[in-house]
Structure formats: C-alpha cells, structure tokens
Amino acid sequence: MARKVSTLNHKLILTAGLIVAAAMMCFSPDTLAWLIRSDSIPIIDSQEASFNARTRKLTVRGSNFQTGATITLAKTAGQLQHGKVKVKGSNKIIISKVAEADLADGIDVTVINPGGISSATVHLDVEIQDDGRLSANDVRRIISQAVAQAESVGLRATIAVVDGEGNILGVFKMRGAPDETRVGGPRRRCSPNRATPPLRCGLEGVFVPNCTAAISKAVTGSFLSSQGHAFSTRTASFIVQEHFPPLVDFQPSGPLFGVQFSQLLCSDVNARAPLGLSADPGGIPLYKNGIKVGGVGIEGDGRYALDLDPNDDDVPPEELVAVAASRGFEAPSEIAGTIMVNGILFPYVNARMPPALALAPFDDTRIDTCLGLAPAAVRGFQPTRFQVITLDPSIPDGRVDARFFPFQGNSMITANEVRQILVQAARQAFIMRAAIRRPANSPTEVNMAVVDANGKVLGIFSTIDAPIFGFDVSAQKARTAAFFTSPNARQQLRTAGFGRYVDAASDDGIDLDGSIAFSDRAQGFLSRPFFPDGINDTERGPFSVDIEDFSPFNVGLQLDLILDEYFANLLALNGNAFTAPCPSFTALANGLQIFPGSVPLFKNGRFVGAIGVSGDGVDQDDLVAAMGSANFESPLEIRSDQVFVRGIRLPFVKFPRHPNR
C-alpha cells in the first residue's frame, strides 16, 4: 500500500513539473521575473510614516517587508545616520535612533529586502507623535473654539495656528471674512495711499492679505514666548514704540524697537512671518501641559495696527477670539502678565477667558492655503530643526541648526575662533539673571550668532529655552554691526539707492567708511525719530524719519531697505517661494536690526566680523555679546562711544547693574 502511494506522489510531482515547464515556455523572461519576484518587492506607503519624538523611533509602513530587510534614509545632502532596523510582520519597519531634525522637510526612504530586491525610493513627510506638542486634532479644536467665539461676537475672521517653531499648521477663513486688511491708520502727517510700490509712507495704508496678518500674529505669540515668559502681540506693541512705556514723553524707545521687521519670508535664517512680528492685539502663545507649543493669530476687523494706548483697557474682538481659541492651551498664570522690567509691568491681554461655547463640526473646506504659504489641510506640529549638543564641557547643553553647524571659518577668523567666541558668550549667559523670565533669578536664555566681515553666518548657538524670535534677530544684529563697521557700507547703500541716508549720516559726521566700530546699540541710536533717543522736540536720527511721519510701520532705513521689493513680491506671491535676500545686497541678507545686542569683532586690530545676541533682555544681550568678544574687542579709539553727534556721545554697549545670579 505504501509503495502505491509513493508511486502516485511521484507521478503527481512529475505532472506538476511538466506544467511549470510548459508555462515557462509560454512567458517571456521579464514576465517570469515578475511572477517569481512580485511577492518580494517591498512597497512603501507614502501616507503612513510616523515618528515618536520621545523614543526617536521612525515607523515606516507598507507591504512585502521581509525579515533582515535594510533601509536607507536620505536627504539631498546624502544619507542619514540611524540605529537598528526591526521588521515587524510584513507591513511595518521600525528604525531606532533617528534624529528629529533630519525629518524636517521630509526624507527619502528606500527598503531593500534580503537578496537585494529594492523598493522604489519614496519621499515621506513624517507625522511626529509627541503628547507634549500640538496634534492635528489639537489644531482643529483651537480653530473650532475660535470660530465659535467669533460667530458669537459677529467677527468674520481668518484664524492661523503655528507650532513652537513657527511652522504653519492651519489657516482657516470663516465665511464672509474679508480678504484684505489695511496696515496702520491715521497717524500724524504722512498721507498713505493704496498704490502699489514704490511706497512713500512705509507700510502705512497698504492693504495686505488677511491671512498674512493672522500668520504673523500667531508667529509672534509663539516666538516671543518661552517656558519662562508668555508674551502676546499686545506685549509686542508695548515694547516697539518711540517711548517706553508708550505715551510717556521723554522716555527712551521700547526695548525691542524695530523687532517687527524680523522673521520675514525673505530671511535666510528663520523665514516665518509674512509681515514680520506683529503688534496688533489678537496673537497669543499656546501651551500644552505647561509646555509652549505654538501660537494662534486672529485677523478680521480690517485694520492691522497696534495698541497706541496701553491704559485704555480696550478688548478688541480679535483678542477675545484668540483667548477663547486658547481654551485648554492657556499660558501658565505664573508667566502670563507677570513680567516686569525696571518696575514696569508688561501687558499680556485685556480679554478674559469667555464662557465655553458649543463647537460645530470642523469644516475642512474652509482651510486657506494663504498664497501657498499654508498647508492644504490641518496638520500637527512639524519636526524640529534644532538638535541638542554639548558645545563645551564648561557650559550646559544648547541647541544648533544643522544649516549653521558645524561652525565655519575663513582666512580672517577660524572655525575654532568662532567656537571660542560662542563659548565665551554662553558662559556669561548661564551665570547671568534674565530680565524677562520667571521664576526670578533664572539664567538668561539667548541666541548667539557670529558672522564674518561680509555678513556670512559662521555659526549660531542657542540655549535650550531661548525665545525663538532671537534666532533670526541674533543674526540680524551681528550683520548690522558688521555692515556699519565695514568700509563698504557707504558705497553699498548708495548703489542700492539709499544715498539720502548716507548723506544724512555724513551731515552728522558719520561717513560709514570703516572708521567707526559700530555696535547695534549705536546704529539703533541713530535710527530713532528723536535724537537723542526719547527726547521729545528734537530732530530725527539720520537713519529715521521725522516724528510727524513715524510709526512702527514707517521707521526709515530699516524698512526702506526691503519695502518695495519685499512687499511687492509678497502681494504677488501666489505660491512662489522667496529666493532673494531681504535687501538687494547679501551683507544684510535677513535685514537690518536696530535694538541692542551686538558688537564688531577685531583680530590683531583688523575687522573680521561681529557677534549678535538676542534673548532675555537687551542690556543682557549687550553683556553677553561683549563677553563673547573677549580677545576680539574693537580698538577703543574707534569705538562708537568715542564719537559725538550733535554734541551727544554715541553709545556702544550698556550692561545691567549687578548682572550675575
């Protein structure tokens, strides 16, 4: 019996073999290869990649993954480093030790099964999972809360939400919301009009897309805030006017005078805010489980301005809606409305949290891509661009952006010297009290940038909780000190069409020919509508405009450098990215800055660059910059504080009294 079964099995096998052989005669080699290998070709699902920010594990999903498969992660610059690869079943691969910063702007992924059978390379925009940051559902909730409150007060608004680094997570336009908003308002004698550039009153009277104002407000709330202080666009208004506090005559200008023209989309450092930082109430930060996670901005009243009178207790509908939007994501009470500088309490918001309202189902169809700046659908927070490093054993860890790290050098200043300067600056920051941070006696958190004599960024190093606005501003400050100390400043300004400012400076004995070592404090002193700063009934500085024409939207050289080209491009953006630097010359590639925190650098008496610092107080910024410049100080005889203009000594740096903790 057993022998009969064996014979039968033999015949069956022989028959099957003949059938396969016949089939092979009927198919081409390519078809046969497909039949044999189709089950083993790995396929990547481009919509299902996720990253756990806490464990640093990347999960790639698809099909036909085999045990022993390998994976390649790459960007334009080359392959990325990662840890072990583990195949789970046939549809999931987990990769360990992936750097979150590598995931910014997506990655190219290839899976190779054993035997060398490879998937197609797929570009993945990875969803980051982190319960300490905003999810897509969080963003929908924030927008829905804003819509409910706006409808209850009759405001037709555009709502923007950004994450902690200013990435746009969603822009929502309510039905009936206006398309445009008017910048500024009636102010002294300047008579603006709606004409396209060239503009003659700065941005006063210019109409800009509503969505750009909402985004700029959201970015401001996020960027000005940190774990130690919560600032709103109302706070920004308080610290950018010609007097501090506003409306108090014969007081210096606001400590962040001029900060509004940073983070612009033409920046090569941190392009985030279409209109720069905002001073129009309606933008506040968002916190999740006590951690700063982003910002929300509301625009809908047809006017993009500022709060000229901080004592009027007004409650604009835009601010009320922003506060309602933040329900469940409020700033901790100990850091909101509690920051005091020189005995002056910074405002936060006038609006109180209104009663909760019923929320309608979220309507994805009203997402606004805002000239191609915003995503077509709500999304969660995006991968961080920063990575934490130990720069030097003598200081705590800080963070860097791979675009500006490792540090660079040139024939005038080496990469090691750049590192030395940043380490020296960081040492001072870590032992010094912050001016705008709680709890009291917290160390200063700052961003520090070094540029060469031509304004090229050689390195940026930030402490862990430095407010993000200073990342762009530190480079602006360094470039400003370098530009005005350079012997080429006069010619570059004339060539670019700004000879009137060169002539005004020359009339005051400032020739911009390299004979003066300028700090940002000195250059800013010449950029105020009163000279000296804050003294009413005096003439303007050579780089400013007359007080009758001045507003935070019409400040003089700082804005004029970018006014026509940048804002003409913004109004015609339509999805096209900015490719040119802010001014028409690269020495100020992300714009000019006019509040303190930078000094030029000299080596053996030769001008080689500058350091800029921005973070927790302008006098603190000056001290950190000065300490960073140790062994690279400006020669005393050419420092700006050796120069008199109209009988007034220019400043160089100013240090806080008893600065260290």
JOURBEL-V298189 format. One record per residue. RES is the residue in one small letter. PHI is phi as a letter, one per 40 degrees, with the letter a starting at -180 (999 if undefined). PSI is psi in degrees with one decimal (NA if undefined). BURIAL is b if it has 24 or more other ideal C-beta (glycine too) atoms within 12 Angstrom, else e. Layout:
res	phi	psi	burial
RES	PHI	PSI	BURIAL
RES	PHI	PSI	BURIAL
//
This chain:
res	phi	psi	burial
m	999	-46.1	e
a	c	-35.6	e
r	c	-37.1	e
k	c	-41.8	e
v	c	-43.0	e
s	c	-41.9	e
t	c	-40.4	e
l	c	-44.4	e
n	c	-40.2	e
h	c	-43.1	e
k	c	-39.7	e
l	c	-44.7	e
i	c	-42.2	e
l	c	-40.8	e
t	c	-44.9	e
a	c	-39.9	e
g	c	-40.1	e
l	c	-37.5	e
i	c	-45.2	e
v	c	-41.4	e
a	c	-41.5	e
a	c	-39.9	e
a	c	-40.4	e
m	c	-30.7	e
m	c	-20.8	e
c	c	-18.2	e
f	b	149.7	e
s	c	163.9	e
p	d	-39.7	e
d	c	-40.4	e
t	c	-39.6	e
l	c	-40.8	e
a	c	-39.1	e
w	c	-42.0	e
l	c	-39.0	e
i	c	-36.2	e
r	b	-7.5	e
s	d	-34.6	e
d	c	-16.6	e
s	b	-0.9	b
i	c	116.2	b
p	c	141.8	b
i	b	127.9	b
i	c	131.5	b
d	c	114.7	b
s	c	-9.8	e
q	b	1.0	e
e	b	23.7	e
a	c	141.2	b
s	a	157.8	b
f	b	128.1	b
n	c	110.3	b
a	c	-25.2	b
r	c	-41.4	e
t	c	-10.6	e
r	g	34.3	b
k	b	131.0	b
l	b	129.5	b
t	b	124.4	b
v	b	130.3	b
r	b	157.7	b
g	i	-137.3	b
s	a	161.7	b
n	g	26.5	b
f	c	136.6	b
q	b	148.3	b
t	d	132.2	e
g	g	0.1	e
a	c	149.9	b
t	b	166.0	b
i	a	144.5	b
t	b	126.3	b
l	b	131.1	b
a	a	156.7	e
k	b	-176.8	b
t	d	-36.0	e
a	c	-12.0	e
g	h	-172.7	e
q	c	151.5	e
l	b	149.0	b
q	c	147.4	e
h	a	174.9	b
g	c	-144.4	e
k	c	152.6	e
v	b	126.9	b
k	b	124.8	e
v	c	125.6	b
k	b	104.0	e
g	g	-150.0	e
s	b	1.5	e
n	b	9.6	e
k	a	136.3	b
i	b	133.0	b
i	b	125.2	b
i	b	127.0	b
s	c	165.4	e
k	f	46.8	e
v	c	132.5	b
a	c	125.3	b
e	d	-36.8	b
a	c	-26.9	b
d	c	-18.9	b
l	c	-10.5	b
a	d	132.2	b
d	g	12.8	e
g	g	166.5	b
i	b	158.4	b
d	c	127.3	b
v	b	135.8	b
t	b	132.5	b
v	b	133.1	b
i	b	115.0	b
n	c	162.2	b
p	d	140.0	e
g	g	-3.3	e
g	g	8.6	e
i	c	120.1	b
s	b	147.1	b
s	c	169.4	b
a	c	149.9	e
t	c	127.6	e
v	b	135.2	b
h	c	124.3	e
l	b	127.8	b
d	c	108.7	b
v	c	133.7	b
e	c	123.9	b
i	c	132.8	b
q	b	119.6	b
d	a	115.1	b
d	c	-1.8	e
g	c	11.1	b
r	b	169.8	b
l	c	129.1	b
s	c	170.0	b
a	c	-37.6	b
n	c	-35.9	e
d	d	-44.3	b
v	c	-42.7	b
r	c	-41.5	b
r	c	-44.4	b
i	c	-45.0	b
i	c	-42.9	b
s	c	-39.6	b
q	c	-38.2	b
a	c	-44.4	b
v	c	-45.1	b
a	c	-44.6	b
q	c	-41.1	b
a	c	-42.6	b
e	c	-34.5	b
s	c	-23.6	e
v	b	6.0	b
g	g	23.7	e
l	c	126.3	b
r	c	102.0	b
a	b	160.9	b
t	b	133.5	b
i	b	130.0	b
a	b	140.4	b
v	b	132.2	b
v	b	162.1	b
d	c	-172.3	b
g	c	-20.0	b
e	b	15.2	b
g	g	7.0	b
n	c	132.9	b
i	c	124.1	b
l	b	-18.7	b
g	i	137.0	b
v	b	123.9	b
f	b	127.1	b
k	b	116.9	b
m	c	153.8	b
r	c	130.7	e
g	g	-1.6	e
a	c	141.2	b
p	c	154.6	b
d	c	-27.8	e
e	b	161.3	e
t	b	149.7	b
r	c	128.1	b
v	c	134.6	b
g	g	-151.5	b
g	i	-171.2	b
p	d	122.0	e
r	a	107.7	b
r	f	-137.8	e
r	b	-11.8	e
c	c	128.1	b
s	b	92.0	e
p	c	166.5	b
n	a	173.9	e
r	c	1.8	e
a	d	149.5	e
t	c	164.1	e
p	d	149.0	e
p	c	141.0	e
l	b	147.7	b
r	b	-3.5	e
c	b	40.9	b
g	g	-133.9	b
l	c	-0.6	b
e	d	123.4	b
g	g	-4.9	b
v	c	139.6	b
f	c	129.3	b
v	b	157.3	b
p	d	137.0	b
n	d	-41.2	b
c	c	-31.8	b
t	c	-33.8	b
a	c	-42.9	b
a	c	-42.0	b
i	c	-45.6	b
s	c	-36.8	b
k	c	-44.4	b
a	c	-43.9	b
v	c	-40.2	b
t	c	-48.5	b
g	d	-39.4	b
s	c	-47.5	b
f	c	-32.0	b
l	c	-10.0	b
s	b	165.1	b
s	a	-168.2	b
q	c	-17.0	b
g	b	-8.2	b
h	a	143.2	b
a	b	119.3	b
f	b	146.5	b
s	b	179.9	b
t	c	-27.5	b
r	c	-40.8	b
t	d	-44.0	b
a	d	-41.2	b
s	d	-34.9	b
f	c	-24.0	b
i	b	14.0	b
v	b	5.3	b
q	c	177.3	b
e	c	-14.6	b
h	b	149.3	b
f	b	114.4	b
p	c	160.6	b
p	d	145.6	b
l	g	3.1	e
v	c	105.0	e
d	c	157.9	e
f	g	33.5	e
q	b	146.7	b
p	d	164.6	b
s	c	167.7	b
g	d	147.7	b
p	c	-24.3	b
l	b	33.4	b
f	d	116.7	b
g	h	-8.0	b
v	c	-20.1	b
q	d	-24.9	b
f	c	57.2	b
s	b	169.8	b
q	g	13.6	b
l	c	157.7	b
l	c	-16.3	b
c	c	-2.8	b
s	c	143.0	b
d	c	6.0	b
v	b	-55.8	b
n	a	70.3	b
a	c	111.4	b
r	a	-34.8	b
a	b	116.6	b
p	d	-38.4	b
l	b	13.6	b
g	g	-166.6	b
l	c	145.7	b
s	b	146.5	b
a	b	14.1	b
d	c	116.7	b
p	d	139.3	b
g	h	7.3	b
g	b	126.4	b
i	b	159.7	b
p	c	163.9	b
l	b	137.6	b
y	b	141.6	b
k	b	120.5	b
n	f	36.5	e
g	g	0.6	e
i	b	132.3	b
k	c	125.0	b
v	b	-7.8	b
g	i	-153.4	b
g	a	157.8	b
v	b	141.2	b
g	b	139.6	b
i	b	128.7	b
e	b	128.4	b
g	a	-4.5	b
d	c	2.8	b
g	g	2.8	b
r	b	124.2	b
y	b	100.4	b
a	b	-132.0	b
l	a	172.7	b
d	c	99.3	b
l	c	-28.3	b
d	b	100.7	e
p	c	-4.9	b
n	c	2.3	e
d	c	-4.9	e
d	f	28.2	e
d	c	152.3	b
v	b	84.9	e
p	c	143.4	b
p	d	-35.8	b
e	c	-41.5	b
e	c	-40.1	b
l	c	-42.7	b
v	c	-39.8	b
a	c	-41.6	b
v	c	-44.0	b
a	c	-38.0	b
a	c	-29.1	b
s	c	3.3	b
r	d	125.9	b
g	g	-9.2	b
f	b	30.6	b
e	c	151.3	b
a	c	141.0	b
p	d	138.9	b
s	c	-27.9	e
e	c	-11.3	e
i	b	0.4	b
a	b	115.1	b
g	g	21.6	b
t	b	1.8	b
i	c	127.1	b
m	b	134.1	e
v	b	126.8	b
n	f	38.0	e
g	g	6.0	e
i	b	122.6	e
l	c	125.3	e
f	c	134.6	b
p	c	159.1	b
y	b	-75.5	b
v	a	152.3	b
n	c	-23.4	b
a	c	139.5	b
r	c	157.2	e
m	c	119.0	b
p	c	167.8	b
p	d	148.1	e
a	c	144.4	e
l	b	157.7	e
a	c	139.6	e
l	b	132.3	e
a	c	157.7	e
p	d	142.8	e
f	c	133.1	b
d	b	100.5	e
d	c	-19.1	e
t	c	-12.9	e
r	b	16.1	b
i	c	131.6	b
d	b	124.5	b
t	c	-5.7	b
c	f	70.8	b
l	f	24.7	b
g	g	7.3	e
l	c	-28.6	b
a	b	156.4	b
p	c	158.3	b
a	c	-9.6	e
a	a	153.4	e
v	d	141.3	b
r	b	163.7	b
g	c	-179.8	b
f	d	152.8	b
q	b	161.1	b
p	d	141.1	b
t	c	148.5	b
r	c	-6.4	b
f	c	150.6	b
q	b	144.5	b
v	c	133.8	e
i	b	159.7	b
t	c	102.7	e
l	c	-37.2	b
d	a	140.7	e
p	c	-19.5	e
s	c	-6.4	e
i	b	155.1	b
p	c	164.6	b
d	c	152.1	e
g	b	-167.0	b
r	b	152.5	b
v	b	160.0	b
d	b	131.1	b
a	d	-20.9	b
r	c	-24.0	b
f	b	26.3	b
f	a	138.3	b
p	c	156.2	e
f	c	150.9	b
q	b	167.0	b
g	a	-176.9	b
n	a	-164.7	e
s	c	-18.4	e
m	c	-32.7	b
i	a	127.8	b
t	c	164.3	e
a	c	-37.3	e
n	c	-34.4	e
e	c	-36.3	b
v	c	-45.2	b
r	c	-43.3	b
q	d	-44.6	b
i	c	-44.3	b
l	c	-37.0	b
v	c	-43.6	b
q	d	-42.8	b
a	c	-43.9	b
a	c	-37.2	b
r	d	-43.1	b
q	c	-42.3	b
a	d	-41.1	b
f	c	-17.1	b
i	b	1.6	b
m	b	146.0	b
r	c	136.8	b
a	c	149.2	b
a	c	-27.3	b
i	b	52.4	b
r	a	143.7	b
r	b	145.7	b
p	c	163.3	e
a	d	149.3	e
n	g	15.6	e
s	c	149.3	b
p	c	154.1	b
t	c	135.5	b
e	b	123.3	b
v	a	161.0	b
n	b	137.6	b
m	b	126.3	b
a	b	140.9	b
v	b	131.0	b
v	b	160.2	b
d	c	-175.6	b
a	c	-18.4	b
n	b	6.9	b
g	g	5.7	b
k	c	131.5	b
v	c	122.1	b
l	c	-20.3	b
g	i	145.1	b
i	b	132.9	b
f	b	133.2	b
s	b	144.4	b
t	c	163.8	b
i	c	-38.5	b
d	b	23.0	b
a	c	134.0	b
p	d	134.9	b
i	c	-27.1	b
f	d	-32.3	b
g	c	-12.2	b
f	c	-46.7	b
d	c	-41.5	b
v	c	-35.8	b
s	c	-38.6	b
a	c	-39.7	b
q	d	-45.4	b
k	c	-45.2	b
a	c	-44.4	b
r	c	-35.4	b
t	c	-47.1	b
a	c	-41.4	b
a	c	-42.9	b
f	c	-48.4	b
f	c	-17.3	b
t	c	-19.7	b
s	c	145.7	b
p	c	-7.4	e
n	c	-2.1	b
a	d	-47.1	b
r	d	-48.1	b
q	c	-39.9	e
q	c	-40.4	b
l	c	-42.0	b
r	c	-45.6	e
t	c	-35.4	e
a	c	-0.4	b
g	g	19.0	e
f	b	36.5	b
g	c	-27.0	e
r	c	-33.4	e
y	c	-35.4	b
v	c	-44.1	b
d	c	-40.8	e
a	c	-40.7	b
a	c	-41.3	b
s	c	-37.7	e
d	c	-25.4	e
d	c	11.1	b
g	g	14.1	e
i	b	111.1	b
d	c	-7.2	e
l	f	45.4	b
d	b	18.2	e
g	g	2.7	b
s	c	-8.7	e
i	b	134.0	b
a	c	107.8	b
f	c	131.0	b
s	c	169.2	b
d	c	-32.2	b
r	c	-40.4	b
a	c	-46.8	b
q	c	-40.8	b
g	c	-33.0	b
f	c	-32.2	b
l	c	-1.3	b
s	b	19.4	b
r	b	150.8	b
p	c	-12.0	b
f	b	140.4	b
f	b	117.4	b
p	c	163.9	b
d	d	126.2	b
g	g	-7.9	b
i	c	106.3	b
n	d	157.0	e
d	g	26.2	e
t	b	166.4	e
e	c	163.1	b
r	c	159.0	b
g	c	160.6	b
p	c	-19.9	b
f	b	10.4	b
s	b	-169.8	b
v	b	164.1	b
d	d	147.0	b
i	d	-29.5	b
e	c	-22.0	e
d	b	-11.9	b
f	c	144.4	b
s	a	166.4	b
p	c	-9.0	b
f	b	7.9	b
n	a	86.1	b
v	b	-10.9	b
g	h	-139.3	b
l	d	-43.3	b
q	d	-48.1	b
l	c	-39.9	b
d	d	-29.7	b
l	d	-29.1	b
i	b	-5.4	b
l	d	-61.4	b
d	c	-50.4	b
e	c	-46.7	b
y	c	-51.9	b
f	c	-25.3	b
a	c	-42.2	e
n	c	-39.2	b
l	c	-44.5	b
l	c	-18.5	b
a	b	22.0	e
l	c	-60.5	b
n	f	43.6	e
g	g	-7.0	e
n	c	132.6	e
a	c	151.7	e
f	c	137.1	b
t	b	-14.9	e
a	c	152.1	e
p	c	167.4	b
c	d	-61.8	b
p	c	178.0	b
s	c	2.7	b
f	b	147.3	b
t	c	-10.9	b
a	c	-22.5	b
l	b	54.0	b
a	c	-20.4	b
n	b	21.2	b
g	g	169.6	b
l	c	149.0	b
q	b	146.0	b
i	b	26.1	b
f	b	159.8	b
p	c	160.5	b
g	h	31.0	b
s	a	155.7	b
v	a	151.0	b
p	c	161.9	b
l	b	136.2	b
f	b	146.0	b
k	b	115.3	b
n	f	39.8	e
g	g	1.0	e
r	b	131.8	e
f	c	125.9	b
v	b	-9.9	b
g	i	-153.6	b
a	a	158.7	b
i	b	136.4	b
g	b	142.8	b
v	b	138.3	b
s	a	128.7	b
g	a	-106.9	b
d	c	41.0	b
g	h	134.0	b
v	c	-36.1	b
d	c	-36.1	b
q	c	-39.7	b
d	d	-43.8	b
d	d	-44.8	b
l	c	-41.8	b
v	c	-41.7	b
a	c	-44.4	b
a	c	-43.3	b
m	c	-33.4	b
g	c	-29.9	b
s	c	4.0	b
a	d	131.6	b
n	g	0.3	e
f	b	30.4	b
e	c	154.2	b
s	c	141.1	b
p	d	132.4	b
l	d	-40.6	e
e	c	-16.5	e
i	b	3.7	b
r	c	151.4	b
s	c	-25.9	b
d	c	5.0	b
q	c	5.4	e
v	b	138.9	b
f	b	133.6	e
v	b	121.5	b
r	f	36.4	e
g	g	4.6	e
i	b	128.8	b
r	c	131.3	e
l	c	150.6	b
p	c	168.4	b
f	b	-64.7	b
v	b	159.7	b
k	b	128.7	b
f	b	147.8	b
p	c	149.9	b
r	c	135.8	e
h	f	65.5	e
p	c	-28.1	b
n	c	153.0	e
r	c	NA	e
//
